[in-house]
Amino acid sequence: MLTGLYCPGCGSQRAIHDILQGDFLRGISYNYLLIMVMGIILYQVYIFLFKYYMSRPVRNLLHNTFFTRGILIVVLLFWIARNIPYYPFELLAP
């Protein structure tokens, strides 16, 4: 609000609300970054359940500097792209 720019998380609350109400496409349209976040959450749930039920260690790919830096780069590029006031980047704004 101070700078007038959209942050990477802008629109996330509206997106989550719409997704929980069953309107998946409208929810995702508020913040496309949620697709990546949902993928990460589902992967973490899979790792947790696999460790819990199989009782053996699993290599978590997200505990790697390559993936951590990759996620950071994607978030920063999304942040820059959603603030470009030209088509098609305007579609990324909430």
Biopython code that builds the backbone (N, CA, C, O; Angstrom):
import numpy as np
from Bio.PDB.StructureBuilder import StructureBuilder

atoms = [
    (1, "MET", "N", (0.830, -1.182, 0.000)),
    (1, "MET", "CA", (0.000, 0.000, 0.000)),
    (1, "MET", "C", (0.881, 1.255, 0.000)),
    (1, "MET", "O", (0.524, 2.269, -0.599)),
    (2, "LEU", "N", (2.012, 1.179, 0.663)),
    (2, "LEU", "CA", (2.907, 2.321, 0.749)),
    (2, "LEU", "C", (3.529, 2.661, -0.603)),
    (2, "LEU", "O", (3.649, 3.837, -0.948)),
    (3, "THR", "N", (3.922, 1.654, -1.366)),
    (3, "THR", "CA", (4.599, 1.888, -2.645)),
    (3, "THR", "C", (3.666, 1.840, -3.842)),
    (3, "THR", "O", (4.014, 2.339, -4.913)),
    (4, "GLY", "N", (2.493, 1.252, -3.683)),
    (4, "GLY", "CA", (1.573, 1.096, -4.801)),
    (4, "GLY", "C", (1.878, -0.129, -5.653)),
    (4, "GLY", "O", (1.245, -0.338, -6.688)),
    (5, "LEU", "N", (2.841, -0.937, -5.226)),
    (5, "LEU", "CA", (3.204, -2.150, -5.958)),
    (5, "LEU", "C", (2.512, -3.355, -5.337)),
    (5, "LEU", "O", (2.189, -3.358, -4.149)),
    (6, "TYR", "N", (2.290, -4.370, -6.152)),
    (6, "TYR", "CA", (1.715, -5.616, -5.660)),
    (6, "TYR", "C", (2.841, -6.507, -5.136)),
    (6, "TYR", "O", (3.837, -6.721, -5.826)),
    (7, "CYS", "N", (2.685, -7.015, -3.938)),
    (7, "CYS", "CA", (3.671, -7.943, -3.385)),
    (7, "CYS", "C", (3.380, -9.344, -3.927)),
    (7, "CYS", "O", (2.321, -9.550, -4.521)),
    (8, "PRO", "N", (4.281, -10.315, -3.745)),
    (8, "PRO", "CA", (4.025, -11.657, -4.255)),
    (8, "PRO", "C", (2.809, -12.320, -3.606)),
    (8, "PRO", "O", (2.199, -13.212, -4.197)),
    (9, "GLY", "N", (2.462, -11.892, -2.409)),
    (9, "GLY", "CA", (1.343, -12.510, -1.706)),
    (9, "GLY", "C", (0.018, -11.788, -1.853)),
    (9, "GLY", "O", (-0.996, -12.252, -1.333)),
    (10, "CYS", "N", (0.005, -10.657, -2.554)),
    (10, "CYS", "CA", (-1.237, -9.907, -2.718)),
    (10, "CYS", "C", (-2.297, -10.768, -3.396)),
    (10, "CYS", "O", (-2.035, -11.388, -4.427)),
    (11, "GLY", "N", (-3.471, -10.804, -2.825)),
    (11, "GLY", "CA", (-4.574, -11.569, -3.369)),
    (11, "GLY", "C", (-4.653, -12.985, -2.826)),
    (11, "GLY", "O", (-5.577, -13.726, -3.161)),
    (12, "SER", "N", (-3.693, -13.372, -1.991)),
    (12, "SER", "CA", (-3.670, -14.753, -1.471)),
    (12, "SER", "C", (-4.869, -15.065, -0.584)),
    (12, "SER", "O", (-5.432, -16.156, -0.664)),
    (13, "GLN", "N", (-5.257, -14.127, 0.252)),
    (13, "GLN", "CA", (-6.392, -14.390, 1.145)),
    (13, "GLN", "C", (-7.677, -14.575, 0.341)),
    (13, "GLN", "O", (-8.456, -15.485, 0.621)),
    (14, "ARG", "N", (-7.903, -13.721, -0.654)),
    (14, "ARG", "CA", (-9.086, -13.882, -1.510)),
    (14, "ARG", "C", (-9.012, -15.187, -2.294)),
    (14, "ARG", "O", (-10.021, -15.865, -2.491)),
    (15, "ALA", "N", (-7.805, -15.528, -2.738)),
    (15, "ALA", "CA", (-7.623, -16.761, -3.509)),
    (15, "ALA", "C", (-7.941, -17.979, -2.652)),
    (15, "ALA", "O", (-8.667, -18.869, -3.095)),
    (16, "ILE", "N", (-7.418, -18.032, -1.453)),
    (16, "ILE", "CA", (-7.674, -19.165, -0.561)),
    (16, "ILE", "C", (-9.152, -19.243, -0.209)),
    (16, "ILE", "O", (-9.715, -20.335, -0.139)),
    (17, "HIS", "N", (-9.782, -18.104, 0.013)),
    (17, "HIS", "CA", (-11.214, -18.094, 0.319)),
    (17, "HIS", "C", (-12.022, -18.693, -0.832)),
    (17, "HIS", "O", (-12.892, -19.538, -0.618)),
    (18, "ASP", "N", (-11.726, -18.246, -2.058)),
    (18, "ASP", "CA", (-12.464, -18.768, -3.214)),
    (18, "ASP", "C", (-12.186, -20.247, -3.443)),
    (18, "ASP", "O", (-13.097, -20.996, -3.796)),
    (19, "ILE", "N", (-10.951, -20.676, -3.250)),
    (19, "ILE", "CA", (-10.620, -22.095, -3.416)),
    (19, "ILE", "C", (-11.365, -22.935, -2.395)),
    (19, "ILE", "O", (-11.888, -23.997, -2.733)),
    (20, "LEU", "N", (-11.421, -22.477, -1.147)),
    (20, "LEU", "CA", (-12.151, -23.221, -0.111)),
    (20, "LEU", "C", (-13.653, -23.222, -0.361)),
    (20, "LEU", "O", (-14.355, -24.119, 0.105)),
    (21, "GLN", "N", (-14.157, -22.227, -1.091)),
    (21, "GLN", "CA", (-15.575, -22.185, -1.440)),
    (21, "GLN", "C", (-15.872, -23.014, -2.687)),
    (21, "GLN", "O", (-17.030, -23.156, -3.080)),
    (22, "GLY", "N", (-14.826, -23.562, -3.307)),
    (22, "GLY", "CA", (-15.021, -24.425, -4.462)),
    (22, "GLY", "C", (-14.793, -23.760, -5.811)),
    (22, "GLY", "O", (-14.900, -24.419, -6.845)),
    (23, "ASP", "N", (-14.486, -22.483, -5.819)),
    (23, "ASP", "CA", (-14.247, -21.765, -7.074)),
    (23, "ASP", "C", (-12.740, -21.713, -7.330)),
    (23, "ASP", "O", (-12.099, -20.681, -7.128)),
    (24, "PHE", "N", (-12.188, -22.835, -7.775)),
    (24, "PHE", "CA", (-10.743, -22.987, -7.923)),
    (24, "PHE", "C", (-10.153, -22.022, -8.944)),
    (24, "PHE", "O", (-9.141, -21.378, -8.668)),
    (25, "LEU", "N", (-10.769, -21.911, -10.117)),
    (25, "LEU", "CA", (-10.212, -21.066, -11.175)),
    (25, "LEU", "C", (-10.203, -19.589, -10.797)),
    (25, "LEU", "O", (-9.237, -18.879, -11.074)),
    (26, "ARG", "N", (-11.265, -19.135, -10.172)),
    (26, "ARG", "CA", (-11.306, -17.733, -9.743)),
    (26, "ARG", "C", (-10.275, -17.492, -8.645)),
    (26, "ARG", "O", (-9.624, -16.448, -8.613)),
    (27, "GLY", "N", (-10.133, -18.467, -7.744)),
    (27, "GLY", "CA", (-9.155, -18.336, -6.674)),
    (27, "GLY", "C", (-7.738, -18.243, -7.200)),
    (27, "GLY", "O", (-6.958, -17.400, -6.760)),
    (28, "ILE", "N", (-7.410, -19.101, -8.133)),
    (28, "ILE", "CA", (-6.064, -19.081, -8.706)),
    (28, "ILE", "C", (-5.814, -17.788, -9.475)),
    (28, "ILE", "O", (-4.678, -17.317, -9.537)),
    (29, "SER", "N", (-6.850, -17.212, -10.057)),
    (29, "SER", "CA", (-6.659, -15.979, -10.826)),
    (29, "SER", "C", (-6.237, -14.799, -9.941)),
    (29, "SER", "O", (-5.674, -13.828, -10.446)),
    (30, "TYR", "N", (-6.496, -14.865, -8.649)),
    (30, "TYR", "CA", (-6.059, -13.791, -7.745)),
    (30, "TYR", "C", (-4.560, -13.842, -7.501)),
    (30, "TYR", "O", (-3.915, -12.800, -7.375)),
    (31, "ASN", "N", (-3.995, -15.058, -7.431)),
    (31, "ASN", "CA", (-2.553, -15.189, -7.205)),
    (31, "ASN", "C", (-2.090, -16.528, -7.775)),
    (31, "ASN", "O", (-2.311, -17.581, -7.176)),
    (32, "TYR", "N", (-1.452, -16.473, -8.927)),
    (32, "TYR", "CA", (-1.005, -17.685, -9.611)),
    (32, "TYR", "C", (0.126, -18.389, -8.866)),
    (32, "TYR", "O", (0.394, -19.564, -9.116)),
    (33, "LEU", "N", (0.776, -17.693, -7.973)),
    (33, "LEU", "CA", (1.859, -18.292, -7.191)),
    (33, "LEU", "C", (1.334, -19.375, -6.248)),
    (33, "LEU", "O", (2.104, -20.209, -5.771)),
    (34, "LEU", "N", (0.041, -19.366, -5.983)),
    (34, "LEU", "CA", (-0.544, -20.384, -5.104)),
    (34, "LEU", "C", (-0.453, -21.784, -5.706)),
    (34, "LEU", "O", (-0.489, -22.768, -4.968)),
    (35, "ILE", "N", (-0.337, -21.894, -7.020)),
    (35, "ILE", "CA", (-0.177, -23.202, -7.640)),
    (35, "ILE", "C", (1.115, -23.844, -7.137)),
    (35, "ILE", "O", (1.133, -25.025, -6.788)),
    (36, "MET", "N", (2.188, -23.068, -7.101)),
    (36, "MET", "CA", (3.459, -23.578, -6.598)),
    (36, "MET", "C", (3.368, -23.883, -5.101)),
    (36, "MET", "O", (3.865, -24.912, -4.643)),
    (37, "VAL", "N", (2.739, -22.998, -4.352)),
    (37, "VAL", "CA", (2.613, -23.200, -2.908)),
    (37, "VAL", "C", (1.809, -24.459, -2.605)),
    (37, "VAL", "O", (2.168, -25.219, -1.706)),
    (38, "MET", "N", (0.725, -24.688, -3.346)),
    (38, "MET", "CA", (-0.073, -25.898, -3.120)),
    (38, "MET", "C", (0.724, -27.149, -3.473)),
    (38, "MET", "O", (0.601, -28.173, -2.802)),
    (39, "GLY", "N", (1.534, -27.072, -4.515)),
    (39, "GLY", "CA", (2.390, -28.195, -4.869)),
    (39, "GLY", "C", (3.396, -28.511, -3.772)),
    (39, "GLY", "O", (3.634, -29.676, -3.457)),
    (40, "ILE", "N", (3.984, -27.476, -3.195)),
    (40, "ILE", "CA", (4.947, -27.665, -2.109)),
    (40, "ILE", "C", (4.260, -28.248, -0.879)),
    (40, "ILE", "O", (4.801, -29.149, -0.239)),
    (41, "ILE", "N", (3.085, -27.748, -0.545)),
    (41, "ILE", "CA", (2.351, -28.256, 0.619)),
    (41, "ILE", "C", (1.969, -29.719, 0.414)),
    (41, "ILE", "O", (2.125, -30.530, 1.326)),
    (42, "LEU", "N", (1.471, -30.065, -0.776)),
    (42, "LEU", "CA", (1.117, -31.462, -1.052)),
    (42, "LEU", "C", (2.342, -32.372, -0.978)),
    (42, "LEU", "O", (2.252, -33.493, -0.479)),
    (43, "TYR", "N", (3.467, -31.900, -1.465)),
    (43, "TYR", "CA", (4.700, -32.681, -1.392)),
    (43, "TYR", "C", (5.126, -32.897, 0.067)),
    (43, "TYR", "O", (5.538, -33.994, 0.443)),
    (44, "GLN", "N", (5.024, -31.846, 0.878)),
    (44, "GLN", "CA", (5.388, -31.967, 2.290)),
    (44, "GLN", "C", (4.451, -32.925, 3.029)),
    (44, "GLN", "O", (4.895, -33.680, 3.894)),
    (45, "VAL", "N", (3.164, -32.898, 2.694)),
    (45, "VAL", "CA", (2.208, -33.834, 3.297)),
    (45, "VAL", "C", (2.556, -35.256, 2.891)),
    (45, "VAL", "O", (2.512, -36.164, 3.722)),
    (46, "TYR", "N", (2.901, -35.465, 1.622)),
    (46, "TYR", "CA", (3.317, -36.787, 1.155)),
    (46, "TYR", "C", (4.542, -37.279, 1.929)),
    (46, "TYR", "O", (4.570, -38.426, 2.375)),
    (47, "ILE", "N", (5.544, -36.429, 2.088)),
    (47, "ILE", "CA", (6.756, -36.810, 2.833)),
    (47, "ILE", "C", (6.401, -37.169, 4.268)),
    (47, "ILE", "O", (6.879, -38.174, 4.794)),
    (48, "PHE", "N", (5.565, -36.354, 4.904)),
    (48, "PHE", "CA", (5.172, -36.623, 6.286)),
    (48, "PHE", "C", (4.450, -37.961, 6.409)),
    (48, "PHE", "O", (4.774, -38.767, 7.280)),
    (49, "LEU", "N", (3.471, -38.194, 5.536)),
    (49, "LEU", "CA", (2.712, -39.443, 5.602)),
    (49, "LEU", "C", (3.581, -40.657, 5.288)),
    (49, "LEU", "O", (3.424, -41.708, 5.910)),
    (50, "PHE", "N", (4.484, -40.524, 4.341)),
    (50, "PHE", "CA", (5.381, -41.625, 3.999)),
    (50, "PHE", "C", (6.279, -41.974, 5.179)),
    (50, "PHE", "O", (6.466, -43.150, 5.490)),
    (51, "LYS", "N", (6.843, -40.946, 5.846)),
    (51, "LYS", "CA", (7.688, -41.200, 7.033)),
    (51, "LYS", "C", (6.873, -41.822, 8.155)),
    (51, "LYS", "O", (7.340, -42.729, 8.843)),
    (52, "TYR", "N", (5.652, -41.329, 8.336)),
    (52, "TYR", "CA", (4.820, -41.781, 9.455)),
    (52, "TYR", "C", (4.376, -43.230, 9.268)),
    (52, "TYR", "O", (4.468, -44.028, 10.201)),
    (53, "TYR", "N", (3.900, -43.577, 8.083)),
    (53, "TYR", "CA", (3.353, -44.920, 7.873)),
    (53, "TYR", "C", (4.397, -45.958, 7.459)),
    (53, "TYR", "O", (4.229, -47.144, 7.745)),
    (54, "MET", "N", (5.449, -45.541, 6.804)),
    (54, "MET", "CA", (6.464, -46.498, 6.365)),
    (54, "MET", "C", (7.599, -46.634, 7.383)),
    (54, "MET", "O", (8.393, -47.571, 7.304)),
    (55, "SER", "N", (7.678, -45.710, 8.331)),
    (55, "SER", "CA", (8.684, -45.737, 9.402)),
    (55, "SER", "C", (10.107, -45.869, 8.859)),
    (55, "SER", "O", (10.924, -46.606, 9.409)),
    (56, "ARG", "N", (10.387, -45.163, 7.799)),
    (56, "ARG", "CA", (11.746, -45.142, 7.286)),
    (56, "ARG", "C", (12.037, -43.748, 6.726)),
    (56, "ARG", "O", (11.123, -43.032, 6.316)),
    (57, "PRO", "N", (13.285, -43.383, 6.714)),
    (57, "PRO", "CA", (13.626, -42.025, 6.262)),
    (57, "PRO", "C", (13.401, -41.848, 4.756)),
    (57, "PRO", "O", (13.555, -42.775, 3.961)),
    (58, "VAL", "N", (13.036, -40.637, 4.412)),
    (58, "VAL", "CA", (12.796, -40.272, 3.020)),
    (58, "VAL", "C", (13.624, -39.028, 2.727)),
    (58, "VAL", "O", (13.709, -38.121, 3.554)),
    (59, "ARG", "N", (14.220, -38.993, 1.569)),
    (59, "ARG", "CA", (14.993, -37.816, 1.173)),
    (59, "ARG", "C", (14.027, -36.737, 0.689)),
    (59, "ARG", "O", (13.321, -36.919, -0.303)),
    (60, "ASN", "N", (14.008, -35.630, 1.392)),
    (60, "ASN", "CA", (13.138, -34.513, 1.037)),
    (60, "ASN", "C", (13.876, -33.610, 0.054)),
    (60, "ASN", "O", (14.876, -32.986, 0.409)),
    (61, "LEU", "N", (13.387, -33.542, -1.168)),
    (61, "LEU", "CA", (14.042, -32.743, -2.197)),
    (61, "LEU", "C", (14.013, -31.248, -1.902)),
    (61, "LEU", "O", (14.847, -30.499, -2.409)),
    (62, "LEU", "N", (13.075, -30.819, -1.099)),
    (62, "LEU", "CA", (12.978, -29.394, -0.783)),
    (62, "LEU", "C", (14.041, -28.941, 0.202)),
    (62, "LEU", "O", (14.253, -27.739, 0.360)),
    (63, "HIS", "N", (14.716, -29.871, 0.868)),
    (63, "HIS", "CA", (15.794, -29.526, 1.796)),
    (63, "HIS", "C", (17.119, -29.525, 1.040)),
    (63, "HIS", "O", (18.065, -30.228, 1.396)),
    (64, "ASN", "N", (17.154, -28.729, 0.005)),
    (64, "ASN", "CA", (18.298, -28.644, -0.869)),
    (64, "ASN", "C", (18.441, -27.179, -1.273)),
    (64, "ASN", "O", (17.447, -26.523, -1.586)),
    (65, "THR", "N", (19.660, -26.665, -1.271)),
    (65, "THR", "CA", (19.844, -25.244, -1.595)),
    (65, "THR", "C", (19.414, -24.928, -3.024)),
    (65, "THR", "O", (18.977, -23.811, -3.300)),
    (66, "PHE", "N", (19.529, -25.887, -3.929)),
    (66, "PHE", "CA", (19.119, -25.663, -5.318)),
    (66, "PHE", "C", (17.622, -25.336, -5.395)),
    (66, "PHE", "O", (17.232, -24.377, -6.061)),
    (67, "PHE", "N", (16.784, -26.130, -4.716)),
    (67, "PHE", "CA", (15.338, -25.896, -4.741)),
    (67, "PHE", "C", (14.965, -24.637, -3.970)),
    (67, "PHE", "O", (14.070, -23.897, -4.378)),
    (68, "THR", "N", (15.647, -24.395, -2.861)),
    (68, "THR", "CA", (15.359, -23.191, -2.082)),
    (68, "THR", "C", (15.658, -21.938, -2.892)),
    (68, "THR", "O", (14.858, -21.002, -2.914)),
    (69, "ARG", "N", (16.783, -21.921, -3.542)),
    (69, "ARG", "CA", (17.132, -20.762, -4.385)),
    (69, "ARG", "C", (16.206, -20.660, -5.589)),
    (69, "ARG", "O", (15.847, -19.561, -6.011)),
    (70, "GLY", "N", (15.823, -21.801, -6.137)),
    (70, "GLY", "CA", (14.896, -21.800, -7.268)),
    (70, "GLY", "C", (13.552, -21.202, -6.899)),
    (70, "GLY", "O", (12.984, -20.417, -7.659)),
    (71, "ILE", "N", (13.042, -21.576, -5.727)),
    (71, "ILE", "CA", (11.772, -21.024, -5.249)),
    (71, "ILE", "C", (11.907, -19.521, -5.027)),
    (71, "ILE", "O", (11.005, -18.760, -5.377)),
    (72, "LEU", "N", (13.022, -19.090, -4.452)),
    (72, "LEU", "CA", (13.256, -17.662, -4.234)),
    (72, "LEU", "C", (13.281, -16.911, -5.562)),
    (72, "LEU", "O", (12.695, -15.834, -5.676)),
    (73, "ILE", "N", (13.945, -17.464, -6.553)),
    (73, "ILE", "CA", (14.022, -16.815, -7.865)),
    (73, "ILE", "C", (12.639, -16.731, -8.508)),
    (73, "ILE", "O", (12.292, -15.704, -9.092)),
    (74, "VAL", "N", (11.847, -17.801, -8.409)),
    (74, "VAL", "CA", (10.493, -17.793, -8.974)),
    (74, "VAL", "C", (9.642, -16.718, -8.300)),
    (74, "VAL", "O", (8.915, -15.990, -8.976)),
    (75, "VAL", "N", (9.726, -16.615, -6.980)),
    (75, "VAL", "CA", (8.937, -15.612, -6.243)),
    (75, "VAL", "C", (9.371, -14.200, -6.640)),
    (75, "VAL", "O", (8.524, -13.334, -6.859)),
    (76, "LEU", "N", (10.668, -13.964, -6.732)),
    (76, "LEU", "CA", (11.143, -12.633, -7.114)),
    (76, "LEU", "C", (10.745, -12.276, -8.549)),
    (76, "LEU", "O", (10.350, -11.141, -8.816)),
    (77, "LEU", "N", (10.846, -13.232, -9.467)),
    (77, "LEU", "CA", (10.431, -12.967, -10.850)),
    (77, "LEU", "C", (8.924, -12.724, -10.943)),
    (77, "LEU", "O", (8.473, -11.874, -11.711)),
    (78, "PHE", "N", (8.152, -13.472, -10.161)),
    (78, "PHE", "CA", (6.702, -13.258, -10.126)),
    (78, "PHE", "C", (6.392, -11.864, -9.588)),
    (78, "PHE", "O", (5.511, -11.178, -10.107)),
    (79, "TRP", "N", (7.109, -11.449, -8.558)),
    (79, "TRP", "CA", (6.911, -10.134, -7.960)),
    (79, "TRP", "C", (7.178, -9.035, -8.985)),
    (79, "TRP", "O", (6.407, -8.082, -9.094)),
    (80, "ILE", "N", (8.248, -9.167, -9.721)),
    (80, "ILE", "CA", (8.573, -8.165, -10.741)),
    (80, "ILE", "C", (7.542, -8.194, -11.871)),
    (80, "ILE", "O", (7.057, -7.146, -12.300)),
    (81, "ALA", "N", (7.210, -9.390, -12.350)),
    (81, "ALA", "CA", (6.311, -9.519, -13.501)),
    (81, "ALA", "C", (4.915, -8.988, -13.205)),
    (81, "ALA", "O", (4.286, -8.388, -14.076)),
    (82, "ARG", "N", (4.421, -9.200, -11.986)),
    (82, "ARG", "CA", (3.043, -8.762, -11.716)),
    (82, "ARG", "C", (2.934, -7.254, -11.552)),
    (82, "ARG", "O", (1.826, -6.724, -11.467)),
    (83, "ASN", "N", (4.061, -6.554, -11.506)),
    (83, "ASN", "CA", (4.044, -5.100, -11.406)),
    (83, "ASN", "C", (4.375, -4.405, -12.721)),
    (83, "ASN", "O", (4.496, -3.180, -12.753)),
    (84, "ILE", "N", (4.521, -5.155, -13.796)),
    (84, "ILE", "CA", (4.734, -4.564, -15.116)),
    (84, "ILE", "C", (3.359, -4.216, -15.684)),
    (84, "ILE", "O", (2.514, -5.098, -15.834)),
    (85, "PRO", "N", (3.124, -2.939, -16.000)),
    (85, "PRO", "CA", (1.770, -2.509, -16.385)),
    (85, "PRO", "C", (1.391, -2.743, -17.846)),
    (85, "PRO", "O", (0.615, -1.969, -18.407)),
    (86, "TYR", "N", (1.914, -3.779, -18.463)),
    (86, "TYR", "CA", (1.606, -4.077, -19.860)),
    (86, "TYR", "C", (1.066, -5.500, -19.982)),
    (86, "TYR", "O", (1.379, -6.379, -19.180)),
    (87, "TYR", "N", (0.245, -5.694, -21.015)),
    (87, "TYR", "CA", (-0.280, -7.021, -21.301)),
    (87, "TYR", "C", (0.873, -7.920, -21.727)),
    (87, "TYR", "O", (1.727, -7.437, -22.471)),
    (88, "PRO", "N", (0.972, -9.140, -21.337)),
    (88, "PRO", "CA", (0.099, -10.001, -20.552)),
    (88, "PRO", "C", (0.392, -9.967, -19.057)),
    (88, "PRO", "O", (-0.238, -10.693, -18.288)),
    (89, "PHE", "N", (1.343, -9.129, -18.635)),
    (89, "PHE", "CA", (1.703, -9.102, -17.223)),
    (89, "PHE", "C", (0.596, -8.544, -16.342)),
    (89, "PHE", "O", (0.551, -8.829, -15.146)),
    (90, "GLU", "N", (-0.301, -7.745, -16.929)),
    (90, "GLU", "CA", (-1.436, -7.217, -16.170)),
    (90, "GLU", "C", (-2.327, -8.341, -15.637)),
    (90, "GLU", "O", (-3.023, -8.155, -14.638)),
    (91, "LEU", "N", (-2.311, -9.494, -16.288)),
    (91, "LEU", "CA", (-3.124, -10.632, -15.855)),
    (91, "LEU", "C", (-2.641, -11.204, -14.531)),
    (91, "LEU", "O", (-3.398, -11.901, -13.856)),
    (92, "LEU", "N", (-1.406, -10.929, -14.144)),
    (92, "LEU", "CA", (-0.855, -11.440, -12.890)),
    (92, "LEU", "C", (-1.271, -10.616, -11.677)),
    (92, "LEU", "O", (-1.174, -11.089, -10.545)),
    (93, "ALA", "N", (-1.732, -9.393, -11.903)),
    (93, "ALA", "CA", (-2.154, -8.524, -10.797)),
    (93, "ALA", "C", (-3.467, -9.047, -10.204)),
    (93, "ALA", "O", (-4.327, -9.549, -10.927)),
    (94, "PRO", "N", (-3.609, -8.920, -8.870)),
    (94, "PRO", "CA", (-4.862, -9.423, -8.246)),
    (94, "PRO", "C", (-6.068, -8.608, -8.625)),
    (94, "PRO", "O", (-7.178, -8.906, -8.184)),
]
sb = StructureBuilder()
sb.init_structure("model")
sb.init_model(0)
sb.init_chain("A")
sb.init_seg("    ")
for serial, (resi, resn, name, xyz) in enumerate(atoms, 1):
    if name == "N":
        sb.init_residue(resn, " ", resi, " ")
    sb.init_atom(name, np.array(xyz, "f"), 0.0, 1.0, " ", f" {name:<3s}", serial, name[0])
structure = sb.get_structure()
